[in-house]
């Protein structure tokens, strides 16, 4: 396996995240899997720590991601918020994916704020806990099909629409809502708005019951003449038909590598658990003997580990590019597609190789298999990522390749 040495600053941050995963998340992982929609009170102790890490530039909050500031150079390496967030989320998802998605001040909406907010808006919203509201009942992965509307009325925007599958939609303090300023102008009119959870007209219609990540609340939000201040529109209010909605889509260049990191983290947890189970069963895994000459389970494990390593390296590359201001839309989609598929493959195969023990609730293997599935779906499904990758590689537009 390839072992890339990380800068000391990032190592320290990732180690702290691992301690959180091992000492807080893993011990209560099954508890909140069985108690869906119950708020994990253990997370309250983390709020101050996360805020302190963000203030030092070492935190995992999306608010630290993707800014135009000059990255800091240390020991020959250029690293920033994206890489720190990626490494931290790998560790926390080794503990529990649902609990990671419930950490205060680390919502996916924070990455949207970081991607397109002005400096003044970042000052106001940089430390909020922001969820992301994109998907609607009428569409899933086609982000251009937003029907929620935003109409300017004096010094306020009036938002109307319904958003579904909003991660942390009930618990977050703010929601980043995608809405159209003028549906006749297509995707170019889609903008993102920061909506306080207590804004008049915003309500939670219901919480979803889910296959996995049960510790995380997933809400349906209704905006009924919801009013927010005029300057809560992120970025520029200008509708540029030629530019399209590249501004709001830039959010995904930050969030997709982070979701890839989530899949890498839970897959690593499954691999480590599986290795222990195989060792107890007398199955030896060797890196000096060809896989074809080893026990069938050992050969399977080596293949899974190699697949995991490729996903890990792809995620590192996408995050590094974001920190170093290189366009990374292609690499972000590659990392998300690879890690999403690898996460489900590794966790399901771990259940299979562990036999009846893996299928039971005694270990966490079956839970990790359920949790991993969402990581291949949200932030763009496997099929959408492959479509984006194909368009980028072939130089075709969305109209030319559907």
Secondary structure, DSSP 8 states (H G I E B T S, - for coil): -------HHHHHHHHHHHHHIIIIIHHHHHHHHHSTT---GGGGGGHHHHHHHHHTT----GGGSS-SS--EEETTEEE-HHHHHHHHHHHHHHH-HHHHTTSTT--HHHHHHHHH--HHHHHHHTTS-EEEE--BTTBSS-GGG---EEEEETTEEEEEEEEEEEETTTT-SEEEEEEES-GGGGGGGEEEEEEETT-TTEEEEEE---SS-TTS-EEEEEEEEEEEEGGGB-S-----TTTTTHHHHHHHHHHHHHHHHHHHHHHHHHHHHHHHHHHHTT----SSS-GGGS-HHHHHHHHHHHHHHHHHHHHHHHHHHHHTT---HHHHHHHHHHHHHHHHHHHHHHHHHTHHHHHSSSSSHHHHHHHHHGGGTTTS-HHHHHHHHHHHHHT--TTT--
